[in-house]
């Protein structure tokens, strides 16, 4: 059995949203290109008879142990500490998916592979809900300590500006759908950072 975790970055900037798994692969950075190469290896393994599947993820969040510079933990930590949130591109739009939902999807996929199935094409584990960085920042500030503020900044030139995905293939093949709302998952994460950093001094956290 083989599973490969890929990324929305393989699409680059999709022409149509929500993006399906059949959208053209047009990565715009090294990370995205490396994921495309990984997917090609999985496809070759499938053709050789291995039960395998690629999953594509988008902005998975939910752990205080996540990379500190990723947008959701960065905003959640800043809000928990009453710090400033710098938003690089207020209108940039992404699909934020909770780690619990992704974990359920992976477990379901393992069950399918173990039972002899081998989906021929990649599968999205995404929320299907578009959220701008401005909306995300405002939500985090509302959940955090008093004193947090938002400072708009120019978009980063290596970022995709807009993405949200279609989760219908995962529903059809696995009976999977996202259950954790962004608001609820972010509230849990803000509280997790608050518990982990009691007594810490407020500081700016850059996206």
N, C-alpha and C positions, 0 to 999 in steps of 0.2 A: 504494500500500500504506500502511496506517495501523495502528500498534499503540499502545495506551494502557496505561500501567502504573497499575493501581488498587491497592486495599488491602483487607485484612480489615476496616478501619475502616468500610467501607460497611455491614456487618451490624450495627454496634453490638454488643449482647450477644446472640448467637444463642440461640434457645430450645433447639435440638437440636445436639449435637456428636457426631461431626465435622460441621462445616458443609459443605453442598454449595453449588455455585454458584447453586442455585435458592432458597436461603434468602432470606427477606424482607430488604430493605434498610432499615435503621433506624439510621442514623448518629447518634451522640450528641455529636459535636463538629464544629467548622467544617471540619477537615481531611477527615473522613469525608463531610460534605455536599458539599465541593468535588469529591471523587472520584466521587460519584454523578452530579453534573452533567457531569463529563467523560465518564462512561460513557454518558449520554444523548446526548451529541454524537456519540460513536462509533456508537451504534445508529442515529442519524439518517443518518450517513454510509453505513452499510451499506445502509439502505433506499434510498439514492440510487444504489447500485451500486458503491460503493467497497469494495475488498477490505480488510477491517479486522477487528481483534479487540481485545478487552479482556483483559488478564491481571490476576489478583488475587494479591497477594503478602502474605507475613506474616513480619515480623521477619527480613528478609534480613540476613545478617552475613557477615563474612569478611575485611574490609579494615581496616587500621590507619588509613586515611584517612577512615573513616566519621565521622559526627557523634559527638563525644565523649560527649554525654549520652544516646545510645541505649544500651539496657540491655546488650547483649552486648559492644560495645567498652568500655563503662564498666567492666563487671566484669572483662573480660580485661586491661585496662590496670592496674586496681587490683591484680589478682592478680600480674601481671608485676612490679609495683613493690613488692610486699609491703605494700600499703596496705589500709585498711579498705573493705569493700563495704557500703554501706547499701542494704537491700532494702526497697522500699516495697510491702509486700504479699507476704508469704512464699508464700501460697497462690495468688496470681495465676498463671494458666496460659496459656502461649502456644505457638505453632508456629514454631520457629526453622528457617529454611531457608538453606542455604549459597549464597553468591553464585555458585559454580561450577555448582551445579545449576540455578539460575535462568537463568544464561547459556546453558547447554545447551538449556533449554526455549525460550528466546527464539530461538535459532538454528533450532531445529526448527520453530517457528511461522513464522518468516520463510520457510523452505523451503516450508511448506504454502501460505502466501499467494502466494509467487512462482509456485507451480505451478497457481494458479487457485483454490485453496480459500479459503473465508472462513467460519470457524466462526461460527454464528449467535448463540452465547452466550459469556459470559466463561469463562475457563479459570483454574483454580488452579495455581500453581506453589508447592506447600507440601509439607512433610515428612509431614504426617499424624500426627505424633507430639506428644502433649501433654507439656510440661515446665513444672513450677512454677518460679517465680523462686528459691525456696529450693534446688531441685535444681540450677538453673543456677549459683547462687552457690557451692554446695558443690563442684560440678565445677570451677569456675574456681579456687577456693582450692586444690583438690587438684593442679591443674596449675601453679600459680604458685609464687612464692617463699615460704619460711617467713616467718611474721609477719603474713600476711593474716588478717583476721578478718571476721566477718559481724555487722552490727548491724541487727536488725529495726526497721522503722519502719512507720507507718500507711500504708495504701494511698492513692494519689493519687485525688482525687475525679473526675478527668476520664478515668481509665483504664477500658477494658473489662477485666473481671475474668477472663474465660475465653474462649479461642479455640483450636481446632485444626481444620484443614480436611481435606476429602476430596480426594485427588489423582487419583481414578480417571478423571475426564474427560480429563485430560492424558495419562494412559496409553492410554486408548482412542483418542484422536484423533492423538496424536503418538508413541506408544510411549515416553513419558517417565516416569521415576520418579526420586526422589531417591537419590543415591549416596553423598553425604558425610554421615557420621554426625555428630551434634552434638559428640560427644566428640572426634572427629578434627579437625573444623573449628575448635573452640574451642582445642584444643591448638596448632594452627598459628597462631591469632590471638594467643594468649598469648605464644608464642615470637616472633612478629613485634613485639609491643610490647616484649618484653624486649630484642630486638636494637636497637630504635629508641631505647630510653631507658636505655642502659647508663650507670650513674653517677648517675641521677636519684634524688632523695630521695623516700622513701615519702610519700604524702599520701592523704587521704581522697578517694575518688571517689564522688560521689552519683549514684544512678540517675536 
